[in-house]
């Protein structure tokens, strides 16, 4: 298991990796066109921040005003059965009338989350990878891209499980699309991961194609028989994000790829 700590498109990892047992502690001097964290200079990620804030406000409403009542999840979530049949499923307290006319619950579902941990996980992935994708697309196109891939991801989930009456909530599909776009834009960008192997914790730097490829494989191998996790929305969003990025003619900002020979290394495997 791993958690991405940061994605640095301003610094690409070289084609030749260091010898086993050595950890890179420097990637060489960054050019003046880069910020201190290695990311290319760009406008503030207003779209990314705005999406995180909007979802956070909705969750506060769920927890503070509704006292955690799941009513909003069923009313505003994207229920596959409803979307597949274009029929509002109303059966007492469990399935209240849809918050928006079908099929527009696809949009409201992106701002709803089942728990604080659900939101925190989505918000962190969006922050780590979203600001770089927004920098490449610009805020307007980034928001269009985000909602486009989110809609396509949920349609993919509905197509794979059209009879489900469990609401799809959360922005995981759209964020998976952001991951797909990042992979297309910056396949060799440095991604720092907090790696968990049993109880061992370490920080490793890998190219984005390894980090995001592992994440995509994890989704394919995941088992959610009870339907509590919309795995196919993750898979579909990732693929749609990569394809949509190409269609939108995304242009990656240039990165530098230093040699491992020019970096300082140490033999200790524990991070500092």
C-alpha positions, 0 to 999 in steps of 0.5 A, spaced: 500 500 500 502 507 498 500 514 499 502 519 494 506 525 498 507 529 492 508 529 484 513 533 481 512 534 473 518 539 474 523 534 475 523 527 471 526 521 473 532 518 469 532 512 465 537 509 469 535 508 476 540 507 482 543 501 484 539 497 489 540 499 497 541 507 495 536 512 495 536 519 491 537 525 496 538 530 490 536 531 483 540 536 481 539 544 481 532 546 478 532 551 473 529 558 474 523 556 471 521 552 476 518 553 483 522 550 489 518 544 489 520 542 482 513 544 479 513 548 473 511 555 474 503 556 473 497 560 475 494 558 482 490 552 481 483 555 483 479 550 480 483 544 484 482 548 490 475 550 489 473 543 487 476 541 494 472 546 498 466 545 495 466 538 497 468 539 504 462 544 505 457 539 502 460 534 507 460 539 513 452 540 511 451 532 511 455 532 518 452 538 522 446 540 519 443 533 517 447 529 523 450 524 518 443 522 516 444 518 509 438 521 506 442 526 502 446 520 499 440 516 496 437 523 494 443 526 490 447 520 489 447 516 482 443 510 483 445 505 477 438 502 477 435 509 476 440 511 471 439 505 467 432 505 467 431 513 467 426 511 473 426 515 480 426 509 485 422 511 490 420 506 496 419 509 502 425 512 507 431 508 503 430 511 496 427 518 497 425 522 490 431 524 486 435 531 488 435 533 481 431 530 475 435 524 472 440 523 469 443 530 473 444 526 479 451 524 476 453 531 477 450 532 484 454 525 486 461 528 485 460 533 491 457 527 496 462 523 500 460 517 505 465 519 510 470 524 512 475 519 510 472 518 503 473 526 502 480 526 505 482 521 500 479 524 494 481 531 496 489 529 497 489 525 490 486 531 487 491 536 490 497 532 489 496 530 481 490 535 480 494 542 480 499 540 475 494 537 470 490 544 471 497 548 470 497 544 463 490 545 461 488 552 464 483 552 469 477 553 465 479 547 460 481 543 467 474 544 470 470 541 463 475 535 463 474 534 470 466 534 470 467 530 463 471 524 466 467 524 472 460 523 468 463 518 463 466 514 469 459 514 472 456 512 466 462 506 465 460 504 472 452 504 471 454 500 464 457 494 468 452 494 474 446 497 471 441 493 477 445 496 483 440 500 487 446 503 491 448 510 490 455 512 487 457 518 491 464 521 491 469 524 486 473 518 485 471 517 478 473 524 476 479 524 480 481 517 477 481 521 470 486 526 473 490 521 474 490 518 467 491 525 464 497 526 469 500 519 466 499 522 459 502 528 460 508 526 465 509 519 464 516 520 467 515 525 472 517 524 479 512 521 484 514 521 492 510 515 495 509 513 502 510 506 502 507 501 507 510 494 506 507 490 512 509 495 518 515 498 514 514 505 512 519 508 507 519 514 502 521 512 495 521 516 489 518 513 482 516 515 475 509 516 475 508 511 470 510 506 475 506 509 481 499 510 477 500 504 473 500 500 480 494 504 482 491 502 476 493 495 477 490 495 484 483 497 481 483 492 476 485 486 482 480 489 487 474 485 489 468 489 491 463 484 491 458 488 495 458 494 491 461 499 496 466 501 492 465 503 485 471 500 482 469 500 475 468 508 475 475 508 477 477 504 472 473 507 467 475 514 469 482 513 469 482 510 461 477 516 459 481 521 463 487 519 459 483 519 452 480 525 453 487 529 455 489 527 448 483 529 445 483 536 449 490 536 446 493 537 453 501 540 452 505 538 458 510 543 461 517 541 460 521 537 465 528 536 466 531 529 467 537 529 471 542 523 471 543 519 477 550 519 477 549 527 478 545 526 484 548 524 491 546 518 494 546 514 501 545 507 502 540 508 508 533 505 506 530 509 512 527 516 510 530 523 513 
